[in-house]
Amino acid sequence: MKRILLIFTVVAFISCHKQGEKYLIIGNVKEVPDSTIIDLYIQYDDMGKKISSDTIINGQFEFSDTLENRPSKMSLRMRDWNNYFGSCDLWVDHETIKVTGQGKYLSSWIVDSKVEEQIALNNLICKTKGLTVMTDSLFMVMMNNMDMSEQISNEIDSISEIQFKIEFSAIEDNPNSQSALEMLYQIAKFDTTIDKGMIKEVFEKMSSTFQNSLYGEGIKSIIENKPIPKIGDEMVDFVAYDIKGREYNLSEFKGKYVLLDFWALACGPCIKAIPETRELYSRNKDILTVIGLNMISNEDSWRETSIKDSITWINLSDGKGTFAGVSADYGIEGTPTYILINPEGVIVEKWMGYWPNVFIDKLSKHIEGLKK
């Protein structure tokens, strides 16, 4: 009998232990019809991945699972982008997180938990939630009125300037959190009114852990403000590696034309370009080297996609994503971006975007004998 009780006690302990090793997100929202689908995304620095979905019934939803990294940044987004907009950002650990709110703008929802990063995030955004909702509402209007896009974009920019100033002041008071680091990166990258010297002062108050992170490298790169090479300039050399870990220098490909293809996993046009890129490479590899440069820092996803989509040309990453490294050296603002370098190492063409036959249109005027 004691043996049975001992076994029962051990099993009960293990069950309780396992139950405690999960996060639990409990949502209670108003003005959301039954059967509305809500998605949960996990954030990996510069990309998000959907990991679960739930159907809202009586204003309630729930998510629960284990975490590989603690805490993890996640976001809630509605599947129906015609009637809802924005995201509810939350930091998740193995405990209960409560989400409340109402209406169609998820940025107005409130997250309550004991997770330190969530508390830090709440303190940083408490004074700007209303402004975020305003910009979300304008984005929603713009989606349905593209003829007003310029006017609405100007309004959004004006609101963002105000929001950045308020957030920057909050970061000055509380600089040491991941949320503050990410917010400072956004300010450094997109705000044009706050002096970079002031941003540098706040950045230097952050711990070395934050300063040496990808976001930290991104802030350093922005503050340095190195000149971006343009058509007619010498190429900028870099070191990157393929999915097997072999290192390459750009300079070792001098002597042939080189097409740099800056791409990302979540970029629809990048994925659409793969078949035509493969054909371009296979027909012209004697005169043209194609080098794909992954712009996502999550390298497991990069490797999986590279294998799944049969990327046959040289396919590299420097692990810096869109934050620093080669993307910053070449001033990449969106994907796909293509840069053509001649055999002497001079940039002769640069453009952003993919459409059918773009490679023939752009490259044939530079490369004699390019095969279609």
C-alpha positions as CSV (number, residue, x, y, z in Angstrom):
1,M,0.0,0.0,0.0
2,K,2.8,2.4,0.9
3,R,4.5,1.6,-2.4
4,I,1.2,2.5,-4.3
5,L,0.9,5.7,-2.3
6,L,4.6,6.5,-3.1
7,I,4.1,5.9,-6.8
8,F,0.9,8.0,-6.7
9,T,2.7,10.8,-4.9
10,V,5.6,10.8,-7.4
11,V,3.2,10.7,-10.4
12,A,1.2,13.6,-8.8
13,F,4.4,15.6,-8.3
14,I,5.5,15.0,-11.9
15,S,2.0,16.0,-13.2
16,C,2.0,19.2,-11.1
17,H,5.5,20.0,-12.1
18,K,4.8,19.6,-15.8
19,Q,1.6,21.6,-15.5
20,G,3.6,24.4,-13.9
21,E,6.1,24.4,-16.8
22,K,3.6,25.9,-19.3
23,Y,2.4,29.4,-20.1
24,L,-1.3,30.2,-19.9
25,I,-2.7,33.1,-21.8
26,I,-6.4,33.9,-20.9
27,G,-8.2,36.4,-23.0
28,N,-11.5,38.1,-22.1
29,V,-12.5,40.7,-24.7
30,K,-15.6,42.6,-25.6
31,E,-17.3,43.6,-28.9
32,V,-15.8,40.6,-30.7
33,P,-18.4,38.3,-32.3
34,D,-18.4,34.6,-31.6
35,S,-16.4,32.4,-34.1
36,T,-13.8,35.1,-34.6
37,I,-10.3,33.5,-35.0
38,I,-7.4,34.9,-33.2
39,D,-3.8,33.8,-33.9
40,L,-0.8,33.7,-31.6
41,Y,2.7,34.5,-33.1
42,I,6.1,34.1,-31.5
43,Q,8.6,36.7,-32.4
44,Y,12.2,35.9,-33.5
45,D,13.8,39.4,-33.6
46,D,13.0,40.3,-37.2
47,M,10.3,37.7,-38.0
48,G,7.1,36.3,-36.5
49,K,5.9,32.7,-36.7
50,K,2.3,31.6,-36.1
51,I,2.3,28.9,-33.4
52,S,-1.4,28.6,-32.5
53,S,-5.0,29.7,-33.1
54,D,-8.2,29.8,-31.1
55,T,-11.8,30.7,-31.8
56,I,-13.3,33.4,-29.6
57,I,-16.5,32.4,-27.9
58,N,-18.3,34.7,-25.5
59,G,-15.3,37.0,-25.7
60,Q,-13.0,34.4,-24.4
61,F,-9.9,32.6,-25.8
62,E,-7.0,30.7,-24.3
63,F,-3.5,29.5,-25.3
64,S,-1.2,27.2,-23.4
65,D,2.1,25.5,-24.2
66,T,5.7,25.2,-23.1
67,L,8.6,27.6,-24.1
68,E,12.0,27.0,-25.5
69,N,13.2,30.4,-24.5
70,R,12.0,32.2,-21.4
71,P,10.6,34.8,-21.6
72,S,9.5,34.8,-25.2
73,K,7.9,37.8,-27.0
74,M,4.6,36.9,-28.7
75,S,1.8,38.8,-30.3
76,L,-1.9,38.3,-30.8
77,R,-3.5,39.1,-34.2
78,M,-6.9,38.6,-35.7
79,R,-7.3,36.5,-38.8
80,D,-9.9,39.0,-40.1
81,W,-7.9,42.0,-41.3
82,N,-10.9,43.7,-42.8
83,N,-12.5,44.3,-39.4
84,Y,-9.5,44.3,-37.1
85,F,-6.1,45.8,-37.1
86,G,-2.8,45.8,-35.3
87,S,-1.4,43.4,-32.7
88,C,-1.4,42.9,-28.9
89,D,2.3,42.4,-27.9
90,L,3.0,40.3,-24.9
91,W,6.0,38.8,-23.1
92,V,5.3,35.2,-22.1
93,D,6.8,33.0,-19.4
94,H,5.6,29.8,-17.6
95,E,2.8,31.5,-15.7
96,T,-0.7,33.1,-16.3
97,I,-1.0,36.1,-18.6
98,K,-4.4,37.9,-18.7
99,V,-5.5,39.9,-21.7
100,T,-8.5,42.2,-21.7
101,G,-9.8,44.7,-24.1
102,Q,-12.5,45.7,-26.5
103,G,-12.9,46.7,-30.1
104,K,-11.1,46.2,-33.3
105,Y,-7.7,47.7,-32.5
106,L,-5.6,45.1,-30.7
107,S,-3.0,47.7,-29.7
108,S,-5.5,49.0,-27.2
109,W,-5.8,45.7,-25.4
110,I,-4.2,45.4,-21.9
111,V,-1.8,42.6,-20.8
112,D,-1.5,41.8,-17.1
113,S,1.2,39.5,-15.8
114,K,4.1,39.2,-13.4
115,V,6.6,38.8,-16.2
116,E,9.3,41.5,-15.7
117,E,9.6,42.3,-19.4
118,Q,5.8,42.7,-19.7
119,I,5.8,45.2,-16.8
120,A,8.7,47.1,-18.5
121,L,6.8,47.1,-21.8
122,N,3.6,48.3,-20.1
123,N,5.4,51.2,-18.4
124,L,7.0,52.2,-21.8
125,I,3.7,52.2,-23.8
126,C,1.2,53.4,-21.2
127,K,1.3,57.0,-22.4
128,T,1.2,56.2,-26.1
129,K,-1.5,53.6,-26.5
130,G,-3.9,56.2,-27.7
131,L,-1.5,57.3,-30.4
132,T,-0.9,53.7,-31.5
133,V,-4.6,53.2,-31.9
134,M,-4.8,56.4,-33.9
135,T,-2.2,55.2,-36.4
136,D,-3.8,51.7,-36.5
137,S,-7.1,53.3,-37.4
138,L,-5.4,55.4,-40.1
139,F,-3.7,52.3,-41.6
140,M,-7.1,50.6,-41.7
141,V,-8.6,53.6,-43.6
142,M,-5.7,53.6,-46.0
143,M,-6.1,49.9,-46.8
144,N,-9.6,50.7,-48.1
145,N,-8.8,54.1,-49.7
146,M,-5.5,53.8,-51.5
147,D,-6.2,57.1,-53.4
148,M,-5.7,58.8,-50.0
149,S,-2.5,57.0,-49.1
150,E,-0.2,60.0,-49.4
151,Q,-2.3,62.2,-47.2
152,I,-2.9,59.4,-44.6
153,S,0.8,58.5,-44.6
154,N,1.7,62.1,-43.7
155,E,-0.8,62.0,-40.9
156,I,0.7,58.8,-39.6
157,D,4.2,60.3,-39.8
158,S,3.1,63.3,-37.7
159,I,1.6,61.1,-35.0
160,S,4.7,58.9,-35.0
161,E,7.0,61.9,-34.4
162,I,5.0,62.7,-31.3
163,Q,4.9,59.1,-30.2
164,F,8.7,58.6,-30.6
165,K,9.4,61.6,-28.4
166,I,7.2,60.3,-25.6
167,E,8.7,56.8,-25.9
168,F,12.2,58.2,-26.0
169,S,11.6,60.1,-22.7
170,A,10.3,56.9,-21.1
171,I,13.4,54.9,-22.3
172,E,15.7,57.6,-20.8
173,D,14.1,57.0,-17.4
174,N,14.1,53.1,-17.7
175,P,16.7,52.0,-20.3
176,N,17.6,48.5,-19.2
177,S,15.0,46.1,-20.6
178,Q,14.6,44.2,-23.9
179,S,11.5,46.3,-24.6
180,A,13.4,49.5,-24.1
181,L,16.2,48.2,-26.4
182,E,13.7,47.3,-29.2
183,M,11.9,50.6,-28.9
184,L,15.1,52.5,-29.0
185,Y,16.1,50.6,-32.2
186,Q,12.8,51.6,-33.8
187,I,13.3,55.2,-32.9
188,A,16.9,55.2,-34.2
189,K,15.8,53.7,-37.5
190,F,12.6,55.6,-38.2
191,D,12.6,58.9,-36.4
192,T,14.3,61.9,-38.0
193,T,13.8,64.5,-35.2
194,I,15.6,63.0,-32.2
195,D,19.4,63.7,-32.3
196,K,21.5,60.6,-32.8
197,G,23.8,61.9,-30.1
198,M,21.0,61.7,-27.6
199,I,20.2,58.2,-28.8
200,K,23.8,57.2,-28.3
201,E,23.8,58.6,-24.8
202,V,20.8,56.5,-23.8
203,F,22.2,53.4,-25.6
204,E,25.4,53.6,-23.6
205,K,23.4,53.5,-20.4
206,M,22.2,50.0,-21.3
207,S,23.9,46.9,-20.1
208,S,26.5,45.2,-22.2
209,T,24.1,42.3,-22.9
210,F,21.7,44.6,-24.6
211,Q,24.5,46.6,-26.4
212,N,25.9,43.4,-27.9
213,S,22.6,42.0,-29.0
214,L,21.3,42.1,-32.6
215,Y,19.2,45.1,-31.8
216,G,22.3,46.7,-30.2
217,E,24.3,46.1,-33.3
218,G,21.6,47.7,-35.3
219,I,21.6,50.8,-33.1
220,K,25.4,51.1,-33.4
221,S,25.2,50.8,-37.2
222,I,22.5,53.5,-37.4
223,I,24.5,55.8,-35.1
224,E,27.7,55.2,-37.2
225,N,25.8,56.3,-40.3
226,K,28.3,54.9,-42.8
227,P,27.8,56.0,-46.4
228,I,25.7,53.5,-48.5
229,P,27.3,52.5,-51.8
230,K,25.4,53.5,-54.9
231,I,25.6,52.8,-58.6
232,G,29.1,53.6,-59.7
233,D,30.7,52.9,-56.4
234,E,33.0,50.0,-55.4
235,M,31.3,47.1,-53.8
236,V,31.6,46.6,-50.0
237,D,33.3,43.3,-49.1
238,F,31.7,41.1,-46.5
239,V,32.0,37.6,-44.9
240,A,29.0,35.3,-44.8
241,Y,28.4,31.5,-44.7
242,D,26.2,28.9,-46.3
243,I,23.8,26.5,-44.7
244,K,26.7,24.0,-44.1
245,G,28.8,26.7,-42.3
246,R,31.4,27.4,-45.0
247,E,32.6,31.0,-45.1
248,Y,32.7,33.1,-48.2
249,N,34.1,36.6,-49.0
250,L,32.4,38.7,-51.6
251,S,35.8,39.6,-53.0
252,E,36.5,36.0,-54.0
253,F,33.9,36.3,-56.7
254,K,35.6,39.1,-58.6
255,G,36.1,38.4,-62.3
256,K,32.5,37.6,-63.1
257,Y,29.3,39.5,-62.8
258,V,27.7,39.0,-59.4
259,L,24.0,39.5,-58.6
260,L,23.3,40.0,-54.9
261,D,19.8,38.9,-54.0
262,F,18.7,40.2,-50.6
263,W,15.6,38.1,-49.6
264,A,13.5,37.0,-46.6
265,L,11.3,34.0,-45.8
266,A,8.1,36.0,-45.2
267,C,8.5,38.0,-48.4
268,G,6.0,36.8,-51.0
269,P,7.8,38.4,-54.0
270,C,11.1,36.8,-52.8
271,I,9.5,33.3,-52.9
272,K,7.8,34.0,-56.2
273,A,11.2,34.9,-57.7
274,I,12.9,31.6,-56.8
275,P,12.0,29.7,-60.0
276,E,13.1,32.5,-62.3
277,T,16.3,33.0,-60.2
278,R,17.0,29.3,-60.4
279,E,16.6,29.4,-64.2
280,L,18.8,32.6,-64.5
281,Y,21.6,30.9,-62.5
282,S,21.5,27.6,-64.4
283,R,21.6,29.2,-67.8
284,N,24.3,31.8,-67.0
285,K,26.6,30.4,-64.3
286,D,29.6,30.8,-66.7
287,I,29.3,34.5,-66.7
288,L,27.1,35.3,-63.7
289,T,27.3,34.4,-60.0
290,V,24.1,34.7,-58.1
291,I,24.4,35.1,-54.3
292,G,21.3,35.0,-52.1
293,L,21.7,36.9,-48.8
294,N,19.2,35.9,-46.1
295,M,17.7,38.8,-44.3
296,I,16.2,36.9,-41.4
297,S,18.2,36.3,-38.2
298,N,16.4,33.0,-37.4
299,E,18.8,30.7,-39.2
300,D,17.0,27.5,-38.5
301,S,14.1,28.8,-40.6
302,W,16.5,30.0,-43.3
303,R,18.1,26.5,-43.6
304,E,14.7,24.8,-43.7
305,T,13.4,27.1,-46.4
306,S,16.6,26.9,-48.4
307,I,16.3,23.1,-48.6
308,K,12.5,23.1,-49.1
309,D,12.6,25.5,-52.0
310,S,15.7,24.0,-53.6
311,I,17.9,27.0,-53.7
312,T,20.7,25.9,-56.0
313,W,22.7,29.1,-56.3
314,I,25.1,30.4,-53.6
315,N,23.0,31.0,-50.5
316,L,24.5,32.9,-47.6
317,S,23.8,34.6,-44.3
318,D,25.8,36.7,-41.9
319,G,23.4,36.1,-39.0
320,K,22.6,39.8,-38.6
321,G,19.3,39.8,-40.4
322,T,18.1,43.3,-41.2
323,F,19.8,44.8,-38.1
324,A,23.4,45.1,-39.1
325,G,26.2,43.5,-41.1
326,V,25.7,43.3,-44.9
327,S,22.1,44.6,-44.9
328,A,23.3,47.8,-43.2
329,D,26.4,48.1,-45.3
330,Y,24.3,48.1,-48.5
331,G,21.4,50.1,-47.1
332,I,18.7,47.5,-47.6
333,E,15.3,48.9,-46.9
334,G,13.1,46.1,-48.2
335,T,13.1,42.7,-49.9
336,P,13.8,41.6,-52.4
337,T,16.6,44.0,-53.3
338,Y,19.0,43.2,-56.1
339,I,22.5,44.6,-56.7
340,L,24.5,43.8,-59.8
341,I,28.3,44.1,-59.5
342,N,30.5,44.0,-62.6
343,P,33.7,41.8,-62.9
344,E,35.8,44.8,-61.6
345,G,33.8,45.0,-58.4
346,V,31.8,48.1,-59.3
347,I,28.0,48.4,-58.6
348,V,26.2,48.9,-62.0
349,E,22.6,48.2,-61.1
350,K,20.3,48.2,-58.0
351,W,16.6,47.8,-57.7
352,M,13.9,46.6,-55.3
353,G,11.1,44.3,-56.2
354,Y,10.4,41.3,-58.4
355,W,8.2,40.9,-61.4
356,P,8.2,38.4,-64.3
357,N,11.3,38.8,-66.6
358,V,12.8,41.4,-64.3
359,F,16.3,39.8,-64.6
360,I,16.3,40.0,-68.4
361,D,15.0,43.6,-68.3
362,K,17.7,44.7,-65.8
363,L,20.7,42.6,-66.5
364,S,20.8,42.2,-70.3
365,K,21.8,45.9,-70.7
366,H,24.9,45.2,-68.7
367,I,25.8,41.5,-69.4
368,E,26.6,40.7,-73.0
369,G,25.4,37.2,-74.0
370,L,22.9,36.8,-71.1
371,K,20.8,33.8,-71.9
372,K,17.0,34.1,-71.5
